[in-house]
Amino acid sequence: MQSNDTELAEAVYQAWLKVTSRVPRSPAYQAGVKARLLSLASGETHPRPSPRIIDAERGTAEYDAFLAGSERGHLLWIKFKYPEVV
């Protein structure tokens, strides 16, 4: 991944924080959002980021929060890339 990918992912994340009325609740959720944004900014198109990034075990609240954040990150990316569609 290039620094441009990281900067783009962070810019989308920060833009979302400015307009959302909810502050992301957990570090695992935030990690999921950022991981998905970074993977999409770097051109990956299929697999979602792994909860292993945060050492979460399947079935835990932390695991679920990471996956929920990952899904939010995907939606944010779609809104960023295709604003005319959303």
Phi and psi in radians as a Rosetta constraint file:
Dihedral C 1 N 2 CA 2 C 2 CIRCULARHARMONIC -1.687 0.35
Dihedral N 2 CA 2 C 2 N 3 CIRCULARHARMONIC 2.825 0.35
Dihedral C 2 N 3 CA 3 C 3 CIRCULARHARMONIC -1.113 0.35
Dihedral N 3 CA 3 C 3 N 4 CIRCULARHARMONIC -0.515 0.35
Dihedral C 3 N 4 CA 4 C 4 CIRCULARHARMONIC -1.083 0.35
Dihedral N 4 CA 4 C 4 N 5 CIRCULARHARMONIC -0.672 0.35
Dihedral C 4 N 5 CA 5 C 5 CIRCULARHARMONIC -1.089 0.35
Dihedral N 5 CA 5 C 5 N 6 CIRCULARHARMONIC -0.796 0.35
Dihedral C 5 N 6 CA 6 C 6 CIRCULARHARMONIC -1.107 0.35
Dihedral N 6 CA 6 C 6 N 7 CIRCULARHARMONIC -0.759 0.35
Dihedral C 6 N 7 CA 7 C 7 CIRCULARHARMONIC -1.131 0.35
Dihedral N 7 CA 7 C 7 N 8 CIRCULARHARMONIC -0.715 0.35
Dihedral C 7 N 8 CA 8 C 8 CIRCULARHARMONIC -1.130 0.35
Dihedral N 8 CA 8 C 8 N 9 CIRCULARHARMONIC -0.813 0.35
Dihedral C 8 N 9 CA 9 C 9 CIRCULARHARMONIC -1.051 0.35
Dihedral N 9 CA 9 C 9 N 10 CIRCULARHARMONIC -0.752 0.35
Dihedral C 9 N 10 CA 10 C 10 CIRCULARHARMONIC -1.157 0.35
Dihedral N 10 CA 10 C 10 N 11 CIRCULARHARMONIC -0.664 0.35
Dihedral C 10 N 11 CA 11 C 11 CIRCULARHARMONIC -1.114 0.35
Dihedral N 11 CA 11 C 11 N 12 CIRCULARHARMONIC -0.745 0.35
Dihedral C 11 N 12 CA 12 C 12 CIRCULARHARMONIC -1.122 0.35
Dihedral N 12 CA 12 C 12 N 13 CIRCULARHARMONIC -0.748 0.35
Dihedral C 12 N 13 CA 13 C 13 CIRCULARHARMONIC -1.067 0.35
Dihedral N 13 CA 13 C 13 N 14 CIRCULARHARMONIC -0.831 0.35
Dihedral C 13 N 14 CA 14 C 14 CIRCULARHARMONIC -1.138 0.35
Dihedral N 14 CA 14 C 14 N 15 CIRCULARHARMONIC -0.661 0.35
Dihedral C 14 N 15 CA 15 C 15 CIRCULARHARMONIC -1.087 0.35
Dihedral N 15 CA 15 C 15 N 16 CIRCULARHARMONIC -0.696 0.35
Dihedral C 15 N 16 CA 16 C 16 CIRCULARHARMONIC -1.119 0.35
Dihedral N 16 CA 16 C 16 N 17 CIRCULARHARMONIC -0.747 0.35
Dihedral C 16 N 17 CA 17 C 17 CIRCULARHARMONIC -1.056 0.35
Dihedral N 17 CA 17 C 17 N 18 CIRCULARHARMONIC -0.554 0.35
Dihedral C 17 N 18 CA 18 C 18 CIRCULARHARMONIC -1.250 0.35
Dihedral N 18 CA 18 C 18 N 19 CIRCULARHARMONIC -0.486 0.35
Dihedral C 18 N 19 CA 19 C 19 CIRCULARHARMONIC -1.860 0.35
Dihedral N 19 CA 19 C 19 N 20 CIRCULARHARMONIC -0.194 0.35
Dihedral C 19 N 20 CA 20 C 20 CIRCULARHARMONIC -1.464 0.35
Dihedral N 20 CA 20 C 20 N 21 CIRCULARHARMONIC 2.546 0.35
Dihedral C 20 N 21 CA 21 C 21 CIRCULARHARMONIC -1.542 0.35
Dihedral N 21 CA 21 C 21 N 22 CIRCULARHARMONIC -0.195 0.35
Dihedral C 21 N 22 CA 22 C 22 CIRCULARHARMONIC -1.909 0.35
Dihedral N 22 CA 22 C 22 N 23 CIRCULARHARMONIC 2.268 0.35
Dihedral C 22 N 23 CA 23 C 23 CIRCULARHARMONIC -1.463 0.35
Dihedral N 23 CA 23 C 23 N 24 CIRCULARHARMONIC 2.311 0.35
Dihedral C 23 N 24 CA 24 C 24 CIRCULARHARMONIC -0.889 0.35
Dihedral N 24 CA 24 C 24 N 25 CIRCULARHARMONIC 2.362 0.35
Dihedral C 24 N 25 CA 25 C 25 CIRCULARHARMONIC -1.420 0.35
Dihedral N 25 CA 25 C 25 N 26 CIRCULARHARMONIC -0.582 0.35
Dihedral C 25 N 26 CA 26 C 26 CIRCULARHARMONIC -2.329 0.35
Dihedral N 26 CA 26 C 26 N 27 CIRCULARHARMONIC 2.710 0.35
Dihedral C 26 N 27 CA 27 C 27 CIRCULARHARMONIC -1.041 0.35
Dihedral N 27 CA 27 C 27 N 28 CIRCULARHARMONIC -0.598 0.35
Dihedral C 27 N 28 CA 28 C 28 CIRCULARHARMONIC -1.150 0.35
Dihedral N 28 CA 28 C 28 N 29 CIRCULARHARMONIC -0.712 0.35
Dihedral C 28 N 29 CA 29 C 29 CIRCULARHARMONIC -1.095 0.35
Dihedral N 29 CA 29 C 29 N 30 CIRCULARHARMONIC -0.843 0.35
Dihedral C 29 N 30 CA 30 C 30 CIRCULARHARMONIC -1.049 0.35
Dihedral N 30 CA 30 C 30 N 31 CIRCULARHARMONIC -0.718 0.35
Dihedral C 30 N 31 CA 31 C 31 CIRCULARHARMONIC -1.100 0.35
Dihedral N 31 CA 31 C 31 N 32 CIRCULARHARMONIC -0.670 0.35
Dihedral C 31 N 32 CA 32 C 32 CIRCULARHARMONIC -1.130 0.35
Dihedral N 32 CA 32 C 32 N 33 CIRCULARHARMONIC -0.765 0.35
Dihedral C 32 N 33 CA 33 C 33 CIRCULARHARMONIC -1.046 0.35
Dihedral N 33 CA 33 C 33 N 34 CIRCULARHARMONIC -0.886 0.35
Dihedral C 33 N 34 CA 34 C 34 CIRCULARHARMONIC -1.138 0.35
Dihedral N 34 CA 34 C 34 N 35 CIRCULARHARMONIC -0.693 0.35
Dihedral C 34 N 35 CA 35 C 35 CIRCULARHARMONIC -1.115 0.35
Dihedral N 35 CA 35 C 35 N 36 CIRCULARHARMONIC -0.742 0.35
Dihedral C 35 N 36 CA 36 C 36 CIRCULARHARMONIC -1.193 0.35
Dihedral N 36 CA 36 C 36 N 37 CIRCULARHARMONIC -0.749 0.35
Dihedral C 36 N 37 CA 37 C 37 CIRCULARHARMONIC -1.043 0.35
Dihedral N 37 CA 37 C 37 N 38 CIRCULARHARMONIC -0.744 0.35
Dihedral C 37 N 38 CA 38 C 38 CIRCULARHARMONIC -1.161 0.35
Dihedral N 38 CA 38 C 38 N 39 CIRCULARHARMONIC -0.712 0.35
Dihedral C 38 N 39 CA 39 C 39 CIRCULARHARMONIC -1.157 0.35
Dihedral N 39 CA 39 C 39 N 40 CIRCULARHARMONIC -0.672 0.35
Dihedral C 39 N 40 CA 40 C 40 CIRCULARHARMONIC -1.268 0.35
Dihedral N 40 CA 40 C 40 N 41 CIRCULARHARMONIC -0.663 0.35
Dihedral C 40 N 41 CA 41 C 41 CIRCULARHARMONIC -1.119 0.35
Dihedral N 41 CA 41 C 41 N 42 CIRCULARHARMONIC -0.520 0.35
Dihedral C 41 N 42 CA 42 C 42 CIRCULARHARMONIC -1.510 0.35
Dihedral N 42 CA 42 C 42 N 43 CIRCULARHARMONIC 0.028 0.35
Dihedral C 42 N 43 CA 43 C 43 CIRCULARHARMONIC 1.742 0.35
Dihedral N 43 CA 43 C 43 N 44 CIRCULARHARMONIC -0.051 0.35
Dihedral C 43 N 44 CA 44 C 44 CIRCULARHARMONIC -1.206 0.35
Dihedral N 44 CA 44 C 44 N 45 CIRCULARHARMONIC 2.452 0.35
Dihedral C 44 N 45 CA 45 C 45 CIRCULARHARMONIC -2.120 0.35
Dihedral N 45 CA 45 C 45 N 46 CIRCULARHARMONIC -0.248 0.35
Dihedral C 45 N 46 CA 46 C 46 CIRCULARHARMONIC -1.961 0.35
Dihedral N 46 CA 46 C 46 N 47 CIRCULARHARMONIC -1.355 0.35
Dihedral C 46 N 47 CA 47 C 47 CIRCULARHARMONIC -1.245 0.35
Dihedral N 47 CA 47 C 47 N 48 CIRCULARHARMONIC 2.532 0.35
Dihedral C 47 N 48 CA 48 C 48 CIRCULARHARMONIC -1.339 0.35
Dihedral N 48 CA 48 C 48 N 49 CIRCULARHARMONIC 2.714 0.35
Dihedral C 48 N 49 CA 49 C 49 CIRCULARHARMONIC -1.056 0.35
Dihedral N 49 CA 49 C 49 N 50 CIRCULARHARMONIC 2.605 0.35
Dihedral C 49 N 50 CA 50 C 50 CIRCULARHARMONIC -1.474 0.35
Dihedral N 50 CA 50 C 50 N 51 CIRCULARHARMONIC 2.370 0.35
Dihedral C 50 N 51 CA 51 C 51 CIRCULARHARMONIC -1.078 0.35
Dihedral N 51 CA 51 C 51 N 52 CIRCULARHARMONIC -0.168 0.35
Dihedral C 51 N 52 CA 52 C 52 CIRCULARHARMONIC -1.106 0.35
Dihedral N 52 CA 52 C 52 N 53 CIRCULARHARMONIC -0.316 0.35
Dihedral C 52 N 53 CA 53 C 53 CIRCULARHARMONIC -0.979 0.35
Dihedral N 53 CA 53 C 53 N 54 CIRCULARHARMONIC -0.611 0.35
Dihedral C 53 N 54 CA 54 C 54 CIRCULARHARMONIC -1.923 0.35
Dihedral N 54 CA 54 C 54 N 55 CIRCULARHARMONIC 0.230 0.35
Dihedral C 54 N 55 CA 55 C 55 CIRCULARHARMONIC 0.989 0.35
Dihedral N 55 CA 55 C 55 N 56 CIRCULARHARMONIC 0.710 0.35
Dihedral C 55 N 56 CA 56 C 56 CIRCULARHARMONIC -1.608 0.35
Dihedral N 56 CA 56 C 56 N 57 CIRCULARHARMONIC 2.452 0.35
Dihedral C 56 N 57 CA 57 C 57 CIRCULARHARMONIC -1.656 0.35
Dihedral N 57 CA 57 C 57 N 58 CIRCULARHARMONIC 2.503 0.35
Dihedral C 57 N 58 CA 58 C 58 CIRCULARHARMONIC -0.939 0.35
Dihedral N 58 CA 58 C 58 N 59 CIRCULARHARMONIC 2.385 0.35
Dihedral C 58 N 59 CA 59 C 59 CIRCULARHARMONIC 1.628 0.35
Dihedral N 59 CA 59 C 59 N 60 CIRCULARHARMONIC -0.102 0.35
Dihedral C 59 N 60 CA 60 C 60 CIRCULARHARMONIC -1.622 0.35
Dihedral N 60 CA 60 C 60 N 61 CIRCULARHARMONIC 2.804 0.35
Dihedral C 60 N 61 CA 61 C 61 CIRCULARHARMONIC -1.084 0.35
Dihedral N 61 CA 61 C 61 N 62 CIRCULARHARMONIC -0.638 0.35
Dihedral C 61 N 62 CA 62 C 62 CIRCULARHARMONIC -1.113 0.35
Dihedral N 62 CA 62 C 62 N 63 CIRCULARHARMONIC -0.735 0.35
Dihedral C 62 N 63 CA 63 C 63 CIRCULARHARMONIC -1.059 0.35
Dihedral N 63 CA 63 C 63 N 64 CIRCULARHARMONIC -0.843 0.35
Dihedral C 63 N 64 CA 64 C 64 CIRCULARHARMONIC -1.104 0.35
Dihedral N 64 CA 64 C 64 N 65 CIRCULARHARMONIC -0.690 0.35
Dihedral C 64 N 65 CA 65 C 65 CIRCULARHARMONIC -1.112 0.35
Dihedral N 65 CA 65 C 65 N 66 CIRCULARHARMONIC -0.724 0.35
Dihedral C 65 N 66 CA 66 C 66 CIRCULARHARMONIC -1.071 0.35
Dihedral N 66 CA 66 C 66 N 67 CIRCULARHARMONIC -0.798 0.35
Dihedral C 66 N 67 CA 67 C 67 CIRCULARHARMONIC -1.141 0.35
Dihedral N 67 CA 67 C 67 N 68 CIRCULARHARMONIC -0.676 0.35
Dihedral C 67 N 68 CA 68 C 68 CIRCULARHARMONIC -1.113 0.35
Dihedral N 68 CA 68 C 68 N 69 CIRCULARHARMONIC -0.729 0.35
Dihedral C 68 N 69 CA 69 C 69 CIRCULARHARMONIC -1.120 0.35
Dihedral N 69 CA 69 C 69 N 70 CIRCULARHARMONIC -0.661 0.35
Dihedral C 69 N 70 CA 70 C 70 CIRCULARHARMONIC -1.085 0.35
Dihedral N 70 CA 70 C 70 N 71 CIRCULARHARMONIC -0.732 0.35
Dihedral C 70 N 71 CA 71 C 71 CIRCULARHARMONIC -1.136 0.35
Dihedral N 71 CA 71 C 71 N 72 CIRCULARHARMONIC -0.711 0.35
Dihedral C 71 N 72 CA 72 C 72 CIRCULARHARMONIC -1.076 0.35
Dihedral N 72 CA 72 C 72 N 73 CIRCULARHARMONIC -0.744 0.35
Dihedral C 72 N 73 CA 73 C 73 CIRCULARHARMONIC -1.041 0.35
Dihedral N 73 CA 73 C 73 N 74 CIRCULARHARMONIC -0.676 0.35
Dihedral C 73 N 74 CA 74 C 74 CIRCULARHARMONIC -1.130 0.35
Dihedral N 74 CA 74 C 74 N 75 CIRCULARHARMONIC -0.770 0.35
Dihedral C 74 N 75 CA 75 C 75 CIRCULARHARMONIC -1.101 0.35
Dihedral N 75 CA 75 C 75 N 76 CIRCULARHARMONIC -0.709 0.35
Dihedral C 75 N 76 CA 76 C 76 CIRCULARHARMONIC -1.080 0.35
Dihedral N 76 CA 76 C 76 N 77 CIRCULARHARMONIC -0.705 0.35
Dihedral C 76 N 77 CA 77 C 77 CIRCULARHARMONIC -1.121 0.35
Dihedral N 77 CA 77 C 77 N 78 CIRCULARHARMONIC -0.751 0.35
Dihedral C 77 N 78 CA 78 C 78 CIRCULARHARMONIC -1.063 0.35
Dihedral N 78 CA 78 C 78 N 79 CIRCULARHARMONIC -0.782 0.35
Dihedral C 78 N 79 CA 79 C 79 CIRCULARHARMONIC -1.095 0.35
Dihedral N 79 CA 79 C 79 N 80 CIRCULARHARMONIC -0.621 0.35
Dihedral C 79 N 80 CA 80 C 80 CIRCULARHARMONIC -1.245 0.35
Dihedral N 80 CA 80 C 80 N 81 CIRCULARHARMONIC -0.835 0.35
Dihedral C 80 N 81 CA 81 C 81 CIRCULARHARMONIC -1.319 0.35
Dihedral N 81 CA 81 C 81 N 82 CIRCULARHARMONIC -0.589 0.35
Dihedral C 81 N 82 CA 82 C 82 CIRCULARHARMONIC -2.274 0.35
Dihedral N 82 CA 82 C 82 N 83 CIRCULARHARMONIC 1.085 0.35
Dihedral C 82 N 83 CA 83 C 83 CIRCULARHARMONIC -1.085 0.35
Dihedral N 83 CA 83 C 83 N 84 CIRCULARHARMONIC -0.462 0.35
Dihedral C 83 N 84 CA 84 C 84 CIRCULARHARMONIC -1.272 0.35
Dihedral N 84 CA 84 C 84 N 85 CIRCULARHARMONIC -0.338 0.35
Dihedral C 84 N 85 CA 85 C 85 CIRCULARHARMONIC -1.519 0.35
Dihedral N 85 CA 85 C 85 N 86 CIRCULARHARMONIC -0.615 0.35
